[in-house]
Amino acid sequence: MNVGIGFTVVALLVIGFSYGLVKQIQHTLSIRKANKTANYKRTLFGNYLTCISFAGFLVSYVLNVSAAKSSMITSNGTSASCFIFLMVILIAKFGITPKAPKYTGISN
């Protein structure tokens, strides 16, 4: 019973992360097409970095939960890479990518 719940939770997390990666890629492509933002290069670089680190996190997560044991891929290495990719995602999303301007409702 517990094994089935564990596999279900892991499968749902992988599906959710995959959906998030697809949405992030679509967002990056829409920014690339628009080319009308004030900080275009910084926004594009931040979104590219977010996409790459999101994909790296997803691959590391799948390798970490997979049952395949190898001398090259260890649990310690994959969990460390998951953590590093997660930190890069947070830095890219909240540190590099500029915030969108707030709408005040006042028109000029």
C-alpha positions as CSV (number, residue, x, y, z in Angstrom):
1,M,0.0,0.0,0.0
2,N,2.7,2.5,1.0
3,V,4.8,1.6,-2.1
4,G,1.9,2.4,-4.4
5,I,1.3,5.7,-2.7
6,G,5.0,6.5,-3.0
7,F,5.1,5.8,-6.7
8,T,1.9,7.8,-7.3
9,V,3.3,10.8,-5.5
10,V,6.6,10.6,-7.4
11,A,4.7,10.2,-10.7
12,L,2.5,13.2,-10.0
13,L,5.6,15.3,-9.1
14,V,7.4,14.3,-12.3
15,I,4.2,15.1,-14.3
16,G,3.9,18.5,-12.5
17,F,7.5,19.4,-13.0
18,S,7.3,18.4,-16.7
19,Y,4.2,20.6,-17.1
20,G,6.0,23.5,-15.4
21,L,9.0,23.1,-17.7
22,V,6.7,23.2,-20.8
23,K,5.0,26.3,-19.5
24,Q,8.4,27.9,-18.8
25,I,9.6,27.2,-22.3
26,Q,6.4,28.6,-23.8
27,H,6.8,31.7,-21.7
28,T,10.4,32.1,-22.8
29,L,9.4,31.7,-26.5
30,S,6.7,34.4,-26.1
31,I,9.2,36.8,-24.6
32,R,11.6,36.1,-27.4
33,K,8.9,36.8,-30.0
34,A,7.6,40.0,-28.3
35,N,11.0,41.8,-28.1
36,K,9.2,44.8,-26.6
37,T,10.2,44.6,-22.9
38,A,12.4,47.3,-21.3
39,N,15.1,44.9,-20.1
40,Y,14.8,42.4,-23.0
41,K,18.3,40.9,-22.8
42,R,18.2,40.5,-19.0
43,T,14.7,39.0,-19.1
44,L,15.6,36.6,-21.9
45,F,18.8,35.5,-20.2
46,G,17.0,35.0,-16.9
47,N,14.3,32.9,-18.6
48,Y,16.9,30.8,-20.6
49,L,18.7,30.1,-17.4
50,T,15.5,29.2,-15.7
51,C,14.6,26.8,-18.5
52,I,18.0,25.1,-18.5
53,S,18.1,24.8,-14.7
54,F,14.5,23.5,-14.6
55,A,15.4,20.8,-17.1
56,G,18.5,19.9,-15.2
57,F,16.5,19.7,-12.0
58,L,13.9,17.5,-13.6
59,V,16.6,15.1,-15.0
60,S,18.4,15.0,-11.6
61,Y,15.1,14.3,-9.8
62,V,14.2,11.5,-12.1
63,L,17.7,10.0,-11.7
64,N,17.5,10.4,-8.0
65,V,14.2,8.5,-7.6
66,S,15.0,5.9,-10.2
67,A,15.8,2.4,-9.0
68,A,18.8,2.0,-11.4
69,K,21.9,1.7,-9.4
70,S,25.2,2.6,-11.0
71,S,28.7,3.3,-9.9
72,M,28.7,6.6,-11.8
73,I,25.3,7.9,-10.6
74,T,24.9,7.9,-6.9
75,S,22.1,9.2,-4.7
76,N,24.4,11.7,-3.1
77,G,25.4,13.2,-6.4
78,T,21.9,13.4,-7.8
79,S,20.5,14.9,-4.6
80,A,23.3,17.5,-4.6
81,S,22.7,18.3,-8.3
82,C,18.9,18.6,-7.5
83,F,19.7,21.1,-4.8
84,I,22.1,23.1,-7.0
85,F,19.7,23.3,-9.9
86,L,16.9,24.3,-7.5
87,M,19.1,27.2,-6.2
88,V,19.9,28.3,-9.7
89,I,16.2,28.3,-10.6
90,L,15.4,30.5,-7.6
91,I,18.3,32.9,-8.3
92,A,17.4,33.1,-12.0
93,K,13.7,33.6,-11.3
94,F,13.9,36.1,-8.5
95,G,17.4,37.6,-8.9
96,I,18.1,37.9,-12.6
97,T,14.7,38.2,-14.2
98,P,13.4,41.8,-13.6
99,K,10.1,42.2,-12.0
100,A,7.1,43.2,-14.1
101,P,6.0,46.8,-13.5
102,K,3.0,47.1,-11.2
103,Y,-0.2,48.4,-12.6
104,T,-1.6,51.3,-10.5
105,G,-4.8,51.9,-12.5
106,I,-3.8,55.5,-13.1
107,S,-3.5,56.5,-16.8
108,N,-1.5,59.5,-18.0
